[in-house]
């Protein structure tokens, strides 16, 4: 398609994303459905690629199929690992590390922070709103923190954008996990990582952003394996001594 249109392949991908698709495969599947008069995949603004045969299921299956497609798009994006590994190295080196997630994004931020604390010495999770967030960011900056990792999923809280901008005024860098590269706050992120959300249910589902959070934690551990190993060993020893977990 790029060759026939006389443009680069990334231009085709950006065009598909600008129309609201998760990537070129989603656009292709929808156009194929129109051309062959078959049930099309998700429409622009939907939840990503529709796996073959998903159109014949019930709405619950369609929602799950859309999430599978979102994970497929994330899988494709991770073919080039450089952005993730470079960001993870910077996040691992930021002590303390601020993690931001408000309203519907809070659970994903809390998951990331909970796991990241096992391999990172100082992770501060900011899931509250108001001026207290600004105080927390000042404390992070004064303590030497250089990065804020934010999770900003629809609907985007205005206070999240304000926090991103404030962090940059403090001299911190910002990385944001969102559902699209074309988020209205894209210019406020030094690094923006897209992970589509499922929108076929009453409330959005966040399989791809959560997997991306786990991938980032893995990459952070890989960036400083000695520290990660030592901290995990120490945590396991403490947990065993306190009987924190049940034996299988």
C-alpha positions, -999 to 999 in steps of 0.1 A, spaced: 0 0 0 29 24 8 45 17 -25 13 22 -45 6 55 -26 42 67 -30 48 71 8 68 54 35 54 24 55 54 45 87 32 70 69 6 43 63 7 33 99 3 69 111 -26 74 87 -44 43 101 -38 56 137 -50 91 128 -83 75 116 -87 59 150 -74 23 143 -49 5 165 -26 1 135 -25 -8 98 -39 -44 103 -71 -30 119 -76 -6 89 -68 -35 65 -93 -58 81 -121 -32 81 -115 -24 44 -113 -61 35 -147 -65 51 -162 -37 31 -145 -49 -2 -158 -85 2 -191 -76 18 -182 -96 50 -186 -85 86 -159 -59 92 -136 -56 122 -138 -27 147 -146 7 133 -125 38 141 -126 45 178 -131 9 185 -109 -16 203 -83 -27 177 -80 -56 153 -107 -82 151 -92 -117 149 -106 -140 122 -140 -153 131 -146 -129 160 -175 -114 142 -196 -145 147 -194 -146 185 -217 -130 211 -209 -95 224 -189 -109 253 -167 -129 229 -164 -99 207 -151 -79 237 -125 -106 245 -116 -109 208 -110 -71 207 -87 -74 237 -68 -102 220 -63 -79 190 -51 -51 213 -25 -75 227 -16 -85 191 -9 -48 183 12 -45 215 31 -76 204 38 -60 170 50 -28 186 75 -46 209 93 -60 178 116 -31 183 127 -32 219 149 -2 219 124 23 233 113 0 261 149 -10 271 162 26 270 132 39 290 135 10 315 171 18 321 162 54 329 133 45 351 155 20 370 181 47 376 156 73 388 156 71 426 130 79 437 107 70 408 73 86 406 43 67 392 12 86 384 -23 71 377 -56 88 386 -92 77 384 -97 47 361 -59 46 355 -51 42 392 -53 4 393 -27 -1 365 -4 24 382 -8 6 415 0 -27 399 31 -13 383 42 4 416 35 -27 437 56 -49 415 83 -23 408 90 -19 445 103 -55 446 132 -45 423 135 -7 428 145 9 461 121 39 461 88 39 440 62 65 449 27 59 436 6 90 431 -31 80 426 -47 109 445 -56 143 430 -55 179 441 -26 200 451 -11 171 472 2 156 439 22 187 433 37 185 468 46 148 462 63 157 429 83 184 445 95 159 471 105 134 444 124 161 425 142 173 456 151 137 465 168 133 432 141 117 412 144 123 375 114 105 360 76 104 363 59 74 347 22 81 341 -7 60 331 -33 81 313 -62 60 300 -96 72 288 -113 93 301 -82 114 306 -82 134 339 -73 170 335 -53 167 367 -31 141 352 -21 165 324 -15 192 350 8 169 370 28 160 338 33 196 330 43 204 366 68 176 367 85 189 335 86 224 351 105 208 379 130 195 354 118 159 355 112 138 324 79 121 317 69 88 302 32 81 296 13 48 289 -18 58 271 -42 42 246 -30 61 215 0 81 203 -24 109 194 -35 116 230 -42 153 236 -13 155 260 12 138 238 34 169 237 37 167 275 54 133 274 91 128 266 82 92 259 47 80 250 39 43 249 6 33 232 -14 3 245 -50 2 232 -79 -3 256 -110 -25 251 -141 -3 246 -168 -29 239 -180 -32 274 -197 -7 297 -163 2 311 -130 0 293 -108 -30 298 -71 -26 302 -54 -58 292 -27 -43 269 -17 -14 293 -14 -39 321 8 -62 301 29 -32 290 34 -23 326 46 -58 333 70 -56 303 84 -24 316 90 -40 350 108 -69 334 130 -45 314 138 -25 345 149 -57 362 170 -66 332 186 -31 333 200 -37 368 199 -75 373 221 -76 404 200 -51 423 168 -68 412 181 -102 422 193 -90 456 161 -72 464 139 -101 453 159 -125 474 157 -102 504 119 -99 499 114 -136 497 134 -141 529 113 -116 547 80 -130 534 90 -165 544 100 -154 579 66 -137 584 45 -164 567 31 -138 543 21 -164 516 5 -198 518 23 -228 505 8 -244 474 
